[in-house]
């Protein structure tokens, strides 16, 4: 009986973590986590969701790229906090047949402007999952 309960518990935990991982792999979920971390959260976590094309990173160490991304996010977070920025996300649209590229509608509201700013935020599916493409 004890072994059965242990097996059941482990199976349930595995199923829950699998669902959580797969949910975060959708473009919607990645964009949501990215902007939550980008505006008010952990700069290192936000940096993990940023896509950097390989041609821009040739010859650079992965840890140097991550450090640079974290610095950029920290700088942008300060600006976002200063204007009390809020981002709301809308519908995802896949932009290619293979569904490896997408855009998500985003609206930025802040004290800096009376008028909300709308944008289509691009995402790309990589071997590491969905990433946000910054300009």
N, CA, C and O atoms as CSV, one atom per row, in Angstrom:
chain,resi,resn,atom,element,x,y,z
A,1,UNK,N,N,0.828,-1.194,0.000
A,1,UNK,CA,C,0.000,0.000,0.000
A,1,UNK,C,C,0.871,1.256,0.000
A,1,UNK,O,O,0.608,2.209,-0.734
A,2,UNK,N,N,1.908,1.241,0.833
A,2,UNK,CA,C,2.798,2.399,0.929
A,2,UNK,C,C,3.492,2.649,-0.407
A,2,UNK,O,O,3.630,3.795,-0.837
A,3,UNK,N,N,3.928,1.572,-1.062
A,3,UNK,CA,C,4.580,1.681,-2.367
A,3,UNK,C,C,3.600,2.214,-3.408
A,3,UNK,O,O,3.968,3.034,-4.250
A,4,UNK,N,N,2.364,1.753,-3.350
A,4,UNK,CA,C,1.336,2.214,-4.283
A,4,UNK,C,C,1.109,3.719,-4.136
A,4,UNK,O,O,1.054,4.433,-5.137
A,5,UNK,N,N,0.978,4.199,-2.921
A,5,UNK,CA,C,0.765,5.632,-2.682
A,5,UNK,C,C,1.957,6.448,-3.151
A,5,UNK,O,O,1.791,7.521,-3.731
A,6,UNK,N,N,3.152,5.945,-2.904
A,6,UNK,CA,C,4.370,6.638,-3.338
A,6,UNK,C,C,4.407,6.726,-4.864
A,6,UNK,O,O,4.714,7.783,-5.416
A,7,UNK,N,N,4.100,5.631,-5.540
A,7,UNK,CA,C,4.069,5.602,-7.002
A,7,UNK,C,C,3.008,6.557,-7.535
A,7,UNK,O,O,3.253,7.280,-8.501
A,8,UNK,N,N,1.849,6.563,-6.924
A,8,UNK,CA,C,0.773,7.455,-7.334
A,8,UNK,C,C,1.178,8.920,-7.183
A,8,UNK,O,O,0.925,9.740,-8.066
A,9,UNK,N,N,1.806,9.235,-6.061
A,9,UNK,CA,C,2.255,10.603,-5.815
A,9,UNK,C,C,3.298,11.030,-6.836
A,9,UNK,O,O,3.214,12.132,-7.378
A,10,UNK,N,N,4.279,10.176,-7.109
A,10,UNK,CA,C,5.323,10.498,-8.087
A,10,UNK,C,C,4.740,10.658,-9.483
A,10,UNK,O,O,5.143,11.557,-10.220
A,11,UNK,N,N,3.814,9.815,-9.850
A,11,UNK,CA,C,3.166,9.906,-11.159
A,11,UNK,C,C,2.386,11.212,-11.288
A,11,UNK,O,O,2.442,11.872,-12.326
A,12,UNK,N,N,1.667,11.581,-10.247
A,12,UNK,CA,C,0.900,12.827,-10.248
A,12,UNK,C,C,1.831,14.035,-10.367
A,12,UNK,O,O,1.567,14.953,-11.145
A,13,UNK,N,N,2.907,14.031,-9.601
A,13,UNK,CA,C,3.876,15.139,-9.678
A,13,UNK,C,C,4.495,15.240,-11.064
A,13,UNK,O,O,4.672,16.341,-11.584
A,14,UNK,N,N,4.822,14.116,-11.661
A,14,UNK,CA,C,5.395,14.110,-13.009
A,14,UNK,C,C,4.404,14.674,-14.025
A,14,UNK,O,O,4.784,15.441,-14.909
A,15,UNK,N,N,3.147,14.296,-13.898
A,15,UNK,CA,C,2.120,14.794,-14.817
A,15,UNK,C,C,1.924,16.292,-14.667
A,15,UNK,O,O,1.792,17.006,-15.661
A,16,UNK,N,N,1.904,16.773,-13.430
A,16,UNK,CA,C,1.723,18.213,-13.189
A,16,UNK,C,C,2.899,18.999,-13.734
A,16,UNK,O,O,2.701,20.024,-14.387
A,17,UNK,N,N,4.115,18.549,-13.485
A,17,UNK,CA,C,5.278,19.288,-13.975
A,17,UNK,C,C,5.355,19.247,-15.493
A,17,UNK,O,O,5.798,20.210,-16.119
A,18,UNK,N,N,4.927,18.141,-16.089
A,18,UNK,CA,C,4.889,18.045,-17.547
A,18,UNK,C,C,3.897,19.049,-18.131
A,18,UNK,O,O,4.190,19.711,-19.126
A,19,UNK,N,N,2.733,19.160,-17.514
A,19,UNK,CA,C,1.736,20.135,-17.973
A,19,UNK,C,C,2.240,21.560,-17.813
A,19,UNK,O,O,2.045,22.392,-18.699
A,20,UNK,N,N,2.875,21.843,-16.707
A,20,UNK,CA,C,3.407,23.190,-16.475
A,20,UNK,C,C,4.475,23.518,-17.496
A,20,UNK,O,O,4.508,24.634,-18.014
A,21,UNK,N,N,5.357,22.562,-17.801
A,21,UNK,CA,C,6.418,22.811,-18.771
A,21,UNK,C,C,5.833,23.039,-20.155
A,21,UNK,O,O,6.245,23.967,-20.851
A,22,UNK,N,N,4.885,22.215,-20.566
A,22,UNK,CA,C,4.323,22.363,-21.905
A,22,UNK,C,C,3.511,23.643,-22.021
A,22,UNK,O,O,3.476,24.246,-23.093
A,23,UNK,N,N,2.858,24.074,-20.948
A,23,UNK,CA,C,2.093,25.323,-20.999
A,23,UNK,C,C,3.023,26.500,-21.195
A,23,UNK,O,O,2.692,27.439,-21.919
A,24,UNK,N,N,4.193,26.463,-20.554
A,24,UNK,CA,C,5.137,27.568,-20.694
A,24,UNK,C,C,5.766,27.580,-22.076
A,24,UNK,O,O,6.406,28.561,-22.457
A,25,UNK,N,N,5.594,26.512,-22.826
A,25,UNK,CA,C,6.178,26.454,-24.145
A,25,UNK,C,C,5.268,27.027,-25.232
A,25,UNK,O,O,5.635,26.995,-26.407
A,26,UNK,N,N,4.122,27.536,-24.883
A,26,UNK,CA,C,3.277,28.197,-25.870
A,26,UNK,C,C,3.734,29.649,-25.997
A,26,UNK,O,O,4.272,30.208,-25.042
A,27,UNK,N,N,3.528,30.264,-27.152
A,27,UNK,CA,C,3.937,31.667,-27.297
A,27,UNK,C,C,3.226,32.583,-26.298
A,27,UNK,O,O,3.825,33.529,-25.788
A,28,UNK,N,N,1.947,32.303,-26.020
A,28,UNK,CA,C,1.194,33.122,-25.064
A,28,UNK,C,C,1.821,33.074,-23.681
A,28,UNK,O,O,2.026,34.105,-23.040
A,29,UNK,N,N,2.122,31.857,-23.229
A,29,UNK,CA,C,2.679,31.687,-21.889
A,29,UNK,C,C,4.058,32.317,-21.771
A,29,UNK,O,O,4.369,32.948,-20.761
A,30,UNK,N,N,4.880,32.150,-22.791
A,30,UNK,CA,C,6.228,32.735,-22.763
A,30,UNK,C,C,6.146,34.259,-22.742
A,30,UNK,O,O,6.863,34.905,-21.978
A,31,UNK,N,N,5.291,34.834,-23.563
A,31,UNK,CA,C,5.148,36.292,-23.579
A,31,UNK,C,C,4.666,36.797,-22.222
A,31,UNK,O,O,5.145,37.820,-21.733
A,32,UNK,N,N,3.729,36.090,-21.621
A,32,UNK,CA,C,3.189,36.481,-20.320
A,32,UNK,C,C,4.286,36.468,-19.251
A,32,UNK,O,O,4.431,37.428,-18.494
A,33,UNK,N,N,5.053,35.380,-19.194
A,33,UNK,CA,C,6.139,35.272,-18.212
A,33,UNK,C,C,7.208,36.323,-18.499
A,33,UNK,O,O,7.705,36.974,-17.580
A,34,UNK,N,N,7.561,36.487,-19.772
A,34,UNK,CA,C,8.591,37.452,-20.131
A,34,UNK,C,C,8.224,38.857,-19.653
A,34,UNK,O,O,9.031,39.517,-18.997
A,35,UNK,N,N,7.020,39.317,-19.975
A,35,UNK,CA,C,6.657,40.688,-19.604
A,35,UNK,C,C,6.472,40.852,-18.104
A,35,UNK,O,O,6.762,41.920,-17.564
A,36,UNK,N,N,6.001,39.831,-17.428
A,36,UNK,CA,C,5.892,39.916,-15.968
A,36,UNK,C,C,7.280,40.101,-15.357
A,36,UNK,O,O,7.463,40.926,-14.462
A,37,UNK,N,N,8.244,39.343,-15.834
A,37,UNK,CA,C,9.612,39.453,-15.322
A,37,UNK,C,C,10.299,40.715,-15.844
A,37,UNK,O,O,11.059,41.355,-15.117
A,38,UNK,N,N,10.036,41.070,-17.089
A,38,UNK,CA,C,10.681,42.227,-17.712
A,38,UNK,C,C,10.298,43.532,-17.022
A,38,UNK,O,O,11.139,44.416,-16.862
A,39,UNK,N,N,9.062,43.657,-16.619
A,39,UNK,CA,C,8.606,44.915,-16.023
A,39,UNK,C,C,8.888,44.975,-14.531
A,39,UNK,O,O,9.413,45.978,-14.045
A,40,UNK,N,N,8.556,43.941,-13.807
A,40,UNK,CA,C,8.654,44.006,-12.337
A,40,UNK,C,C,9.450,42.888,-11.693
A,40,UNK,O,O,9.560,42.837,-10.468
A,41,UNK,N,N,9.999,42.006,-12.482
A,41,UNK,CA,C,10.536,40.796,-11.873
A,41,UNK,C,C,12.032,40.624,-11.948
A,41,UNK,O,O,12.805,41.569,-11.789
A,42,UNK,N,N,12.408,39.410,-12.192
A,42,UNK,CA,C,13.786,38.959,-12.201
A,42,UNK,C,C,14.383,39.180,-13.600
A,42,UNK,O,O,13.946,38.570,-14.576
A,43,UNK,N,N,15.378,40.053,-13.675
A,43,UNK,CA,C,16.003,40.378,-14.958
A,43,UNK,C,C,16.643,39.153,-15.594
A,43,UNK,O,O,16.596,38.996,-16.814
A,44,UNK,N,N,17.235,38.292,-14.790
A,44,UNK,CA,C,17.875,37.086,-15.319
A,44,UNK,C,C,16.847,36.152,-15.945
A,44,UNK,O,O,17.099,35.548,-16.988
A,45,UNK,N,N,15.692,36.039,-15.306
A,45,UNK,CA,C,14.637,35.179,-15.857
A,45,UNK,C,C,14.090,35.778,-17.155
A,45,UNK,O,O,13.869,35.055,-18.127
A,46,UNK,N,N,13.871,37.091,-17.173
A,46,UNK,CA,C,13.388,37.746,-18.394
A,46,UNK,C,C,14.389,37.552,-19.533
A,46,UNK,O,O,13.994,37.315,-20.675
A,47,UNK,N,N,15.677,37.652,-19.226
A,47,UNK,CA,C,16.719,37.517,-20.249
A,47,UNK,C,C,16.706,36.142,-20.902
A,47,UNK,O,O,17.087,36.005,-22.065
A,48,UNK,N,N,16.274,35.132,-20.172
A,48,UNK,CA,C,16.215,33.777,-20.721
A,48,UNK,C,C,15.208,33.656,-21.859
A,48,UNK,O,O,15.302,32.744,-22.681
A,49,UNK,N,N,14.247,34.573,-21.908
A,49,UNK,CA,C,13.191,34.508,-22.911
A,49,UNK,C,C,13.446,35.437,-24.103
A,49,UNK,O,O,12.561,35.622,-24.939
A,50,UNK,N,N,14.631,36.015,-24.187
A,50,UNK,CA,C,14.953,36.919,-25.294
A,50,UNK,C,C,15.713,36.151,-26.369
A,50,UNK,O,O,16.673,35.435,-26.083
A,51,UNK,N,N,15.269,36.313,-27.597
A,51,UNK,CA,C,15.930,35.681,-28.738
A,51,UNK,C,C,17.029,36.593,-29.254
A,51,UNK,O,O,16.811,37.780,-29.499
A,52,UNK,N,N,18.208,36.019,-29.413
A,52,UNK,CA,C,19.330,36.743,-30.010
A,52,UNK,C,C,19.787,35.901,-31.204
A,52,UNK,O,O,20.186,34.749,-31.031
A,53,UNK,N,N,19.733,36.467,-32.415
A,53,UNK,CA,C,20.131,35.699,-33.601
A,53,UNK,C,C,21.589,35.240,-33.504
A,53,UNK,O,O,22.438,35.951,-32.966
A,54,UNK,N,N,21.865,34.057,-34.027
A,54,UNK,CA,C,23.212,33.488,-33.958
A,54,UNK,C,C,24.261,34.389,-34.593
A,54,UNK,O,O,25.386,34.466,-34.099
A,55,UNK,N,N,23.916,35.069,-35.675
A,55,UNK,CA,C,24.905,35.924,-36.346
A,55,UNK,C,C,25.362,37.084,-35.457
A,55,UNK,O,O,26.433,37.648,-35.681
A,56,UNK,N,N,24.568,37.437,-34.463
A,56,UNK,CA,C,24.957,38.509,-33.543
A,56,UNK,C,C,25.784,37.992,-32.365
A,56,UNK,O,O,26.344,38.782,-31.604
A,57,UNK,N,N,25.862,36.670,-32.215
A,57,UNK,CA,C,26.554,36.113,-31.055
A,57,UNK,C,C,27.786,35.289,-31.410
A,57,UNK,O,O,28.416,34.708,-30.526
A,58,UNK,N,N,28.133,35.231,-32.676
A,58,UNK,CA,C,29.277,34.418,-33.083
A,58,UNK,C,C,30.541,34.908,-32.383
A,58,UNK,O,O,30.848,36.100,-32.367
A,59,UNK,N,N,31.248,33.967,-31.817
A,59,UNK,CA,C,32.490,34.286,-31.127
A,59,UNK,C,C,32.315,34.724,-29.685
A,59,UNK,O,O,33.302,34.960,-28.987
A,60,UNK,N,N,31.077,34.836,-29.229
A,60,UNK,CA,C,30.823,35.265,-27.852
A,60,UNK,C,C,30.472,34.058,-26.986
A,60,UNK,O,O,29.866,33.096,-27.458
A,61,UNK,N,N,30.854,34.122,-25.732
A,61,UNK,CA,C,30.516,33.066,-24.790
A,61,UNK,C,C,29.066,33.241,-24.346
A,61,UNK,O,O,28.570,34.362,-24.232
A,62,UNK,N,N,28.406,32.137,-24.101
A,62,UNK,CA,C,27.008,32.156,-23.664
A,62,UNK,C,C,26.827,32.991,-22.407
A,62,UNK,O,O,25.863,33.749,-22.301
A,63,UNK,N,N,27.750,32.860,-21.446
A,63,UNK,CA,C,27.606,33.622,-20.199
A,63,UNK,C,C,27.776,35.123,-20.434
A,63,UNK,O,O,27.166,35.929,-19.731
A,64,UNK,N,N,28.603,35.508,-21.417
A,64,UNK,CA,C,28.753,36.931,-21.737
A,64,UNK,C,C,27.483,37.485,-22.381
A,64,UNK,O,O,27.092,38.623,-22.119
A,65,UNK,N,N,26.852,36.686,-23.212
A,65,UNK,CA,C,25.597,37.090,-23.852
A,65,UNK,C,C,24.521,37.273,-22.781
A,65,UNK,O,O,23.801,38.272,-22.784
A,66,UNK,N,N,24.414,36.308,-21.866
A,66,UNK,CA,C,23.417,36.402,-20.793
A,66,UNK,C,C,23.661,37.630,-19.913
A,66,UNK,O,O,22.714,38.327,-19.548
A,67,UNK,N,N,24.917,37.897,-19.572
A,67,UNK,CA,C,25.229,39.072,-18.752
A,67,UNK,C,C,24.795,40.353,-19.455
A,67,UNK,O,O,24.221,41.248,-18.835
A,68,UNK,N,N,25.072,40.433,-20.751
A,68,UNK,CA,C,24.684,41.621,-21.522
A,68,UNK,C,C,23.168,41.774,-21.573
A,68,UNK,O,O,22.646,42.879,-21.422
A,69,UNK,N,N,22.464,40.668,-21.786
A,69,UNK,CA,C,20.999,40.717,-21.828
A,69,UNK,C,C,20.432,41.146,-20.478
A,69,UNK,O,O,19.491,41.938,-20.421
A,70,UNK,N,N,20.992,40.633,-19.410
A,70,UNK,CA,C,20.519,40.991,-18.067
A,70,UNK,C,C,20.729,42.480,-17.821
A,70,UNK,O,O,19.860,43.137,-17.247
A,71,UNK,N,N,21.862,43.021,-18.244
A,71,UNK,CA,C,22.122,44.455,-18.086
A,71,UNK,C,C,21.102,45.291,-18.857
A,71,UNK,O,O,20.619,46.308,-18.360
A,72,UNK,N,N,20.782,44.856,-20.063
A,72,UNK,CA,C,19.782,45.565,-20.874
A,72,UNK,C,C,18.432,45.523,-20.181
A,72,UNK,O,O,17.743,46.540,-20.102
A,73,UNK,N,N,18.046,44.355,-19.678
A,73,UNK,CA,C,16.752,44.212,-19.010
A,73,UNK,C,C,16.703,45.086,-17.758
A,73,UNK,O,O,15.700,45.758,-17.516
A,74,UNK,N,N,17.760,45.087,-16.969
A,74,UNK,CA,C,17.794,45.925,-15.756
A,74,UNK,C,C,17.620,47.392,-16.116
A,74,UNK,O,O,16.881,48.114,-15.447
A,75,UNK,N,N,18.297,47.836,-17.170
A,75,UNK,CA,C,18.178,49.224,-17.617
A,75,UNK,C,C,16.740,49.536,-18.037
A,75,UNK,O,O,16.193,50.578,-17.676
A,76,UNK,N,N,16.137,48.625,-18.801
A,76,UNK,CA,C,14.761,48.834,-19.266
A,76,UNK,C,C,13.758,48.743,-18.110
A,76,UNK,O,O,12.760,49.464,-18.098
A,77,UNK,N,N,14.020,47.864,-17.145
A,77,UNK,CA,C,13.134,47.758,-15.980
A,77,UNK,C,C,13.069,49.084,-15.229
A,77,UNK,O,O,12.000,49.495,-14.778
A,78,UNK,N,N,14.204,49.744,-15.096
A,78,UNK,CA,C,14.233,51.029,-14.390
A,78,UNK,C,C,13.341,52.032,-15.110
A,78,UNK,O,O,12.600,52.779,-14.471
A,79,UNK,N,N,13.410,52.049,-16.437
A,79,UNK,CA,C,12.561,52.972,-17.205
A,79,UNK,C,C,11.086,52.612,-17.058
A,79,UNK,O,O,10.239,53.497,-16.934
A,80,UNK,N,N,10.779,51.325,-17.072
A,80,UNK,CA,C,9.388,50.877,-16.953
A,80,UNK,C,C,8.814,51.228,-15.581
A,80,UNK,O,O,7.664,51.656,-15.482
A,81,UNK,N,N,9.602,51.052,-14.533
A,81,UNK,CA,C,9.143,51.363,-13.175
A,81,UNK,C,C,8.927,52.862,-13.009
A,81,UNK,O,O,8.007,53.300,-12.319
A,82,UNK,N,N,9.787,53.632,-13.650
A,82,UNK,CA,C,9.691,55.094,-13.559
A,82,UNK,C,C,8.362,55.608,-14.098
A,82,UNK,O,O,7.811,56.574,-13.572
A,83,UNK,N,N,7.852,54.977,-15.130
A,83,UNK,CA,C,6.600,55.423,-15.742
A,83,UNK,C,C,5.427,54.532,-15.358
A,83,UNK,O,O,4.338,54.663,-15.917
A,84,UNK,N,N,5.642,53.624,-14.404
A,84,UNK,CA,C,4.599,52.720,-13.932
A,84,UNK,C,C,3.935,51.981,-15.104
A,84,UNK,O,O,2.716,52.014,-15.270
A,85,UNK,N,N,4.770,51.316,-15.908
A,85,UNK,CA,C,4.294,50.650,-17.119
A,85,UNK,C,C,3.538,49.368,-16.805
A,85,UNK,O,O,3.863,48.640,-15.867
A,86,UNK,N,N,2.524,49.118,-17.616
A,86,UNK,CA,C,1.731,47.891,-17.548
A,86,UNK,C,C,1.538,47.398,-18.982
A,86,UNK,O,O,1.228,48.178,-19.882
A,87,UNK,N,N,1.723,46.113,-19.177
A,87,UNK,CA,C,1.530,45.526,-20.497
A,87,UNK,C,C,0.395,44.515,-20.422
A,87,UNK,O,O,0.361,43.656,-19.541
A,88,UNK,N,N,-0.525,44.636,-21.359
A,88,UNK,CA,C,-1.566,43.623,-21.497
A,88,UNK,C,C,-1.358,42.938,-22.843
A,88,UNK,O,O,-1.002,43.573,-23.836
A,89,UNK,N,N,-1.584,41.646,-22.851
A,89,UNK,CA,C,-1.347,40.863,-24.054
A,89,UNK,C,C,-2.657,40.350,-24.612
A,89,UNK,O,O,-3.589,40.029,-23.876
A,90,UNK,N,N,-2.703,40.282,-25.929
A,90,UNK,CA,C,-3.907,39.821,-26.605
A,90,UNK,C,C,-3.685,38.518,-27.338
A,90,UNK,O,O,-3.079,37.583,-26.815
A,91,UNK,N,N,-4.176,38.476,-28.536
A,91,UNK,CA,C,-4.221,37.264,-29.342
A,91,UNK,C,C,-2.880,36.979,-30.022
A,91,UNK,O,O,-2.189,37.891,-30.475
A,92,UNK,N,N,-2.532,35.697,-30.081
A,92,UNK,CA,C,-1.346,35.241,-30.812
A,92,UNK,C,C,-1.758,34.885,-32.230
A,92,UNK,O,O,-2.795,34.260,-32.455
A,93,UNK,N,N,-0.934,35.290,-33.177
A,93,UNK,CA,C,-1.133,34.939,-34.575
A,93,UNK,C,C,0.152,34.290,-35.081
A,93,UNK,O,O,1.229,34.875,-34.969
A,94,UNK,N,N,0.043,33.099,-35.630
A,94,UNK,CA,C,1.210,32.450,-36.219
A,94,UNK,C,C,1.466,33.085,-37.574
A,94,UNK,O,O,0.533,33.327,-38.339
A,95,UNK,N,N,2.731,33.355,-37.870
A,95,UNK,CA,C,3.059,34.094,-39.080
A,95,UNK,C,C,3.714,33.241,-40.155
A,95,UNK,O,O,4.058,33.748,-41.223
A,96,UNK,N,N,3.891,31.953,-39.888
A,96,UNK,CA,C,4.383,31.069,-40.941
A,96,UNK,C,C,3.663,29.726,-40.856
A,96,UNK,O,O,3.018,29.408,-39.856
A,97,UNK,N,N,3.787,28.961,-41.912
A,97,UNK,CA,C,3.067,27.698,-42.031
A,97,UNK,C,C,3.519,26.669,-40.991
A,97,UNK,O,O,2.710,25.864,-40.528
A,98,UNK,N,N,4.791,26.687,-40.624
A,98,UNK,CA,C,5.328,25.717,-39.674
A,98,UNK,C,C,5.009,26.050,-38.218
A,98,UNK,O,O,5.309,25.266,-37.317
A,99,UNK,N,N,4.405,27.204,-37.994
A,99,UNK,CA,C,4.073,27.684,-36.649
A,99,UNK,C,C,5.306,27.775,-35.748
A,99,UNK,O,O,5.274,27.402,-34.575
A,100,UNK,N,N,6.397,28.286,-36.337
A,100,UNK,CA,C,7.619,28.518,-35.576
A,100,UNK,C,C,7.866,30.015,-35.377
A,100,UNK,O,O,8.828,30.411,-34.718
A,101,UNK,N,N,7.004,30.828,-35.941
A,101,UNK,CA,C,7.067,32.277,-35.766
A,101,UNK,C,C,5.661,32.771,-35.473
A,101,UNK,O,O,4.683,32.285,-36.042
A,102,UNK,N,N,5.578,33.745,-34.576
A,102,UNK,CA,C,4.266,34.256,-34.192
A,102,UNK,C,C,4.394,35.709,-33.749
A,102,UNK,O,O,5.491,36.208,-33.496
A,103,UNK,N,N,3.260,36.365,-33.662
A,103,UNK,CA,C,3.198,37.687,-33.037
A,103,UNK,C,C,2.072,37.647,-32.013
A,103,UNK,O,O,1.107,36.893,-32.142
A,104,UNK,N,N,2.227,38.474,-31.002
A,104,UNK,CA,C,1.174,38.618,-30.009
A,104,UNK,C,C,0.879,40.100,-29.878
A,104,UNK,O,O,1.792,40.923,-29.824
A,105,UNK,N,N,-0.399,40.431,-29.829
A,105,UNK,CA,C,-0.797,41.824,-29.657
A,105,UNK,C,C,-0.456,42.260,-28.235
A,105,UNK,O,O,-0.780,41.567,-27.271
A,106,UNK,N,N,0.187,43.392,-28.113
A,106,UNK,CA,C,0.527,43.927,-26.800
A,106,UNK,C,C,0.122,45.387,-26.691
A,106,UNK,O,O,0.194,46.129,-27.670
A,107,UNK,N,N,-0.298,45.797,-25.520
A,107,UNK,CA,C,-0.661,47.186,-25.253
A,107,UNK,C,C,0.102,47.650,-24.028
A,107,UNK,O,O,0.029,47.034,-22.965
A,108,UNK,N,N,0.841,48.748,-24.190
A,108,UNK,CA,C,1.606,49.329,-23.095
A,108,UNK,C,C,0.877,50.561,-22.594
A,108,UNK,O,O,0.579,51.478,-23.359
A,109,UNK,N,N,0.593,50.570,-21.299
A,109,UNK,CA,C,-0.012,51.734,-20.651
A,109,UNK,C,C,0.989,52.236,-19.625
A,109,UNK,O,O,1.601,51.454,-18.898
A,110,UNK,N,N,1.148,53.572,-19.577
A,110,UNK,CA,C,2.091,54.140,-18.615
A,110,UNK,C,C,1.710,55.577,-18.283
A,110,UNK,O,O,0.886,56.199,-18.954
A,111,UNK,N,N,2.342,56.085,-17.220
A,111,UNK,CA,C,2.125,57.480,-16.839
A,111,UNK,C,C,2.750,58.431,-17.850
A,111,UNK,O,O,2.394,59.608,-17.887
A,112,UNK,N,N,3.669,57.947,-18.666
A,112,UNK,CA,C,4.379,58.792,-19.624
A,112,UNK,C,C,3.487,59.234,-20.779
A,112,UNK,O,O,3.799,60.205,-21.468
A,113,UNK,N,N,2.379,58.526,-20.992
A,113,UNK,CA,C,1.514,58.849,-22.121
A,113,UNK,C,C,0.055,58.611,-21.745
A,113,UNK,O,O,-0.278,57.631,-21.078
A,114,UNK,N,N,-0.801,59.523,-22.183
A,114,UNK,CA,C,-2.235,59.350,-21.956
A,114,UNK,C,C,-2.817,58.272,-22.865
A,114,UNK,O,O,-3.840,57.660,-22.557
A,115,UNK,N,N,-2.145,58.058,-23.984
A,115,UNK,CA,C,-2.652,57.126,-24.984
A,115,UNK,C,C,-1.868,55.809,-24.916
A,115,UNK,O,O,-0.641,55.816,-25.015
A,116,UNK,N,N,-2.566,54.681,-24.746
A,116,UNK,CA,C,-1.875,53.380,-24.749
A,116,UNK,C,C,-1.189,53.137,-26.096
A,116,UNK,O,O,-1.667,53.575,-27.143
A,117,UNK,N,N,-0.077,52.439,-26.045
A,117,UNK,CA,C,0.673,52.127,-27.269
A,117,UNK,C,C,0.489,50.657,-27.599
A,117,UNK,O,O,0.741,49.786,-26.767
A,118,UNK,N,N,0.048,50.388,-28.818
A,118,UNK,CA,C,-0.158,49.015,-29.275
A,118,UNK,C,C,1.015,48.567,-30.134
A,118,UNK,O,O,1.626,49.368,-30.841
A,119,UNK,N,N,1.317,47.284,-30.063
A,119,UNK,CA,C,2.388,46.725,-30.885
A,119,UNK,C,C,2.148,45.241,-31.102
A,119,UNK,O,O,1.522,44.570,-30.281
A,120,UNK,N,N,2.654,44.742,-32.218
A,120,UNK,CA,C,2.696,43.310,-32.470
A,120,UNK,C,C,4.087,42.852,-32.045
A,120,UNK,O,O,5.089,43.265,-32.629
A,121,UNK,N,N,4.142,42.009,-31.039
A,121,UNK,CA,C,5.414,41.559,-30.483
A,121,UNK,C,C,5.768,40.224,-31.128
A,121,UNK,O,O,5.016,39.257,-31.008
A,122,UNK,N,N,6.915,40.166,-31.813
A,122,UNK,CA,C,7.288,38.922,-32.483
A,122,UNK,C,C,7.893,37.896,-31.521
A,122,UNK,O,O,8.595,38.243,-30.570
A,123,UNK,N,N,7.601,36.634,-31.797
A,123,UNK,CA,C,8.176,35.510,-31.057
A,123,UNK,C,C,8.672,34.487,-32.070
A,123,UNK,O,O,8.171,34.398,-33.190
A,124,UNK,N,N,9.666,33.722,-31.647
A,124,UNK,CA,C,10.206,32.682,-32.520
A,124,UNK,C,C,10.418,31.420,-31.698
A,124,UNK,O,O,10.822,31.476,-30.537
A,125,UNK,N,N,10.139,30.289,-32.317
A,125,UNK,CA,C,10.332,29.005,-31.632
A,125,UNK,C,C,11.758,28.533,-31.924
A,125,UNK,O,O,12.145,28.380,-33.083
A,126,UNK,N,N,12.530,28.304,-30.864
A,126,UNK,CA,C,13.903,27.841,-30.992
A,126,UNK,C,C,14.007,26.438,-30.410
A,126,UNK,O,O,13.021,25.883,-29.926
A,127,UNK,N,N,15.193,25.875,-30.460
A,127,UNK,CA,C,15.401,24.549,-29.862
A,127,UNK,C,C,15.188,24.588,-28.356
A,127,UNK,O,O,14.959,23.551,-27.734
A,128,UNK,N,N,15.263,25.791,-27.760
A,128,UNK,CA,C,15.057,25.968,-26.322
A,128,UNK,C,C,13.647,26.430,-25.982
A,128,UNK,O,O,13.372,26.777,-24.834
A,129,UNK,N,N,12.750,26.438,-26.964
A,129,UNK,CA,C,11.378,26.884,-26.728
A,129,UNK,C,C,11.133,28.252,-27.352
A,129,UNK,O,O,11.976,28.769,-28.086
A,130,UNK,N,N,9.988,28.828,-27.060
A,130,UNK,CA,C,9.614,30.127,-27.608
A,130,UNK,C,C,10.423,31.234,-26.961
A,130,UNK,O,O,10.698,31.198,-25.762
A,131,UNK,N,N,10.807,32.233,-27.774
A,131,UNK,CA,C,11.573,33.390,-27.308
A,131,UNK,C,C,10.938,34.655,-27.885
A,131,UNK,O,O,10.340,34.629,-28.960
A,132,UNK,N,N,11.078,35.749,-27.158
A,132,UNK,CA,C,10.587,37.053,-27.600
A,132,UNK,C,C,11.699,37.696,-28.431
A,132,UNK,O,O,12.862,37.712,-28.026
A,133,UNK,N,N,11.326,38.222,-29.593
A,133,UNK,CA,C,12.285,38.877,-30.476
A,133,UNK,C,C,12.207,40.375,-30.192
A,133,UNK,O,O,11.186,41.014,-30.447
A,134,UNK,N,N,13.294,40.924,-29.664
A,134,UNK,CA,C,13.318,42.372,-29.398
A,134,UNK,C,C,13.950,43.089,-30.584
A,134,UNK,O,O,14.815,42.540,-31.266
A,135,UNK,N,N,13.507,44.327,-30.823
A,135,UNK,CA,C,14.085,45.080,-31.961
A,135,UNK,C,C,15.539,45.407,-31.735
A,135,UNK,O,O,16.171,46.031,-32.588
